[in-house]
């Protein structure tokens, strides 16, 4: 990905653009990866992208999809440490002599009234509603028990880095974390060229290269932006 970025940035044996340090390339690749994940998995506005819009989108992020069974505490589902984005929730619920029945989780907004027929948990309909907060997911349940909650989510990725390319073999992030081992992108290989394209666009925009619009246009052709 480092070499691909340099090729696309016109900086292999060239004086056209200034040399990018390894730390800068790593930062650009991680920023681009984050943008890619947000666009493909969780676009803020309605676009042609989005998780499970088509099989290609699923393939793009399949490597970072996790599933974890969690036992709620006081009807709160705490997120795992590597949690980043919510995908889906399911639960096992019990009431009376009916034990561990499967139920679907339906997240609601804060302006949705809990007393509304359309926004309430129902054992009979096998539905649980809940809201996201700083603790995790608060399940809004009154007359039945939630035995377990299965959380499907996108996990955080390891920081893409190439400290092996430095004479020292390591470098330190502003956070104080020392990087001394090379780390490749954890997304599927088919996404790497598009992530590099985004990184090149970011680099071109920062130094205001004359071909910035051309690099931007390529992302439109590949249906990333």
ABEGO torsion letter per residue (X at the ends): XAAAAAAAAGABGBAABBBBBAAAAAAAAAAAAAAAAAAAABBABBBABEBGABAAAAAAAAAABBBBBBBBBGGBBBBBAABABBABBBBBBBBEABBGBBBBBBBBBAABBAABAABBBBAAAGBBBBBBBAAEBBBBBAABBBABBBBBBBBBBBBBBBAAABAAGBBBBAAGBBBABBBBBABBAAAAAAAAAAAAAAAAAAAGBAAAAAAAAAAAAAGAX
